Amino acid sequence: MSMEIEKSKELFSRAVQVIPGGVNSPVRAFSPVGGQPRFITKAKGEYLWDEDGNKYIDYIGSWGPMILGHNDRRVLAAVHEQIDQGMSYGACADIEVKMAELITEMVPAVEMVRMVNSGTEAVMSAIRVARGYTGRNKIIKFAGCYHGHADALLVSAGSGLMTAGVPGSAGVPEGAVRDTLTASYNDLVSVERLFSENPDEIACVIVEPVAANMGVVEPKPGFLEGLRDLCTSNGAVLIFDEVITGFRLKADGAIGYYGVKPDLVTYGKIIGGGMPVGAYGGKRAIMEMAAPVGRVYQAGTLSGNPVAMRAGYEQLMILRRNPTIYEELNKMGEFFRKGMRQILESAGLPYKVNGVGSLSCLYFTDQEVTDYASAQTSDTEKFADYFRFMIDKGNYLGPSQFEAIFLSDAHTMKDLNQTLFDMCEYFGV
Ligand SMILES: Cc1ncc(COP(=O)(O)O)c(C=O)c1O
């Protein structure tokens, strides 16, 4: 019997009248999978509850931030304490200094850091600073990597071949992406070619060190190191977009996990403990390009907001004090992927399971997924059917083939086994 979702249906029918598509961020509309978006009333630990009282095991975790699970009591206590002191000052506060000190201690590659309000803002600002620092305009991004919705980064990902920028969204003028060049993920030759075709013109290379917006694609051995070398030899700034991987793979993120040091790094999600926060940081000489020290303007009314800082600071402190969280999370991720692979094997299906640490993705394709082109071989109709079955059983997965499964410290083996059990039923095992 299907879940009762009448209240969500009623709310969605009202929402579409007054909010474009009924949602404040597109993928929440379930457009890629069909079906009815759920309206959530409560979140606790690894669970979500919707308006109709249905309970779900949450594998999104607010798209990454909730690494400790929802409403961690320690994070909540810090937020409550700050709210009593004031919601926003628009002036300096000690928590901003503590936050910056904590980040620079946790990630030694970050010598200075500036707080902003979202991942989009972090990336946009890092690119501006990189351009200001190098005095160059062109940037290289990778097909299938998402870096937020700033104009210059909304470039059609294409087929993974090198292309000059073509806007992937209406409303983005060609001029805004003219200087955005696209290379193929895990393909150093495509990057080398762009460097040699644009000598002394590339300001920066921006990359998700684990590509987690085309499912989950790990960097091949040598890929990140190769980018480091190419940037160094061409005088370009290497930016790791760690909005997803930051403080998730390890306390020092992908930088520590893969042992490659970028010049700049961008954060979001976990750094805010569930509040709207982003940050960019890195080498002192580059960061000092930002106003008021340098000539690159970047600002924010609510940047470093004390309530948001308290939430993020508390979450980061918990992660820092308890490094075993990462061992456990990464072990759970391995267990989950192994379980999925066993189910697929028993069902005689050739589908692929990718992942690293607490990030995973089941692709409905028989091809190894190593870049955007191979990710696109997935059968999204099959994924949609699987998604609708799984949510009806109480498993809240990302509503698109190309979203990651996020685990949190609140998930248990019981949760994972329940979800694997439901997968067995779906695949007839
Ligand atoms: C790697 C990456 N960079 C940047 C962003 C943009 O972050 P935000 O949605 O906070 O603007 C995202 C969002 O999912 C992301 O995954």
PDBQT file of the ligand as one rigid body, heavy atoms in Angstrom, charges set to zero:
ROOT
HETATM    1  C1  LIG A 501      30.449  21.551  -5.072  1.00  0.00    +0.000 C 
HETATM    2  C2  LIG A 501      29.443  22.642  -4.886  1.00  0.00    +0.000 A 
HETATM    3  N1  LIG A 501      29.836  23.925  -5.002  1.00  0.00    +0.000 NA
HETATM    4  C3  LIG A 501      28.979  24.941  -4.814  1.00  0.00    +0.000 A 
HETATM    5  C4  LIG A 501      27.674  24.723  -4.505  1.00  0.00    +0.000 A 
HETATM    6  C5  LIG A 501      26.738  25.860  -4.284  1.00  0.00    +0.000 C 
HETATM    7  O1  LIG A 501      26.416  25.953  -2.930  1.00  0.00    +0.000 OA
HETATM    8  P1  LIG A 501      25.076  26.702  -2.444  1.00  0.00    +0.000 P 
HETATM    9  O2  LIG A 501      23.948  25.836  -2.883  1.00  0.00    +0.000 OA
HETATM   10  O3  LIG A 501      25.244  26.770  -0.951  1.00  0.00    +0.000 OA
HETATM   11  O4  LIG A 501      25.072  28.038  -3.070  1.00  0.00    +0.000 OA
HETATM   12  C6  LIG A 501      27.205  23.404  -4.375  1.00  0.00    +0.000 A 
HETATM   13  C7  LIG A 501      25.799  23.126  -4.044  1.00  0.00    +0.000 C 
HETATM   14  O5  LIG A 501      25.344  22.028  -4.006  1.00  0.00    +0.000 OA
HETATM   15  C8  LIG A 501      28.124  22.341  -4.562  1.00  0.00    +0.000 A 
HETATM   16  O6  LIG A 501      27.738  21.062  -4.455  1.00  0.00    +0.000 OA
ENDROOT
TORSDOF 0
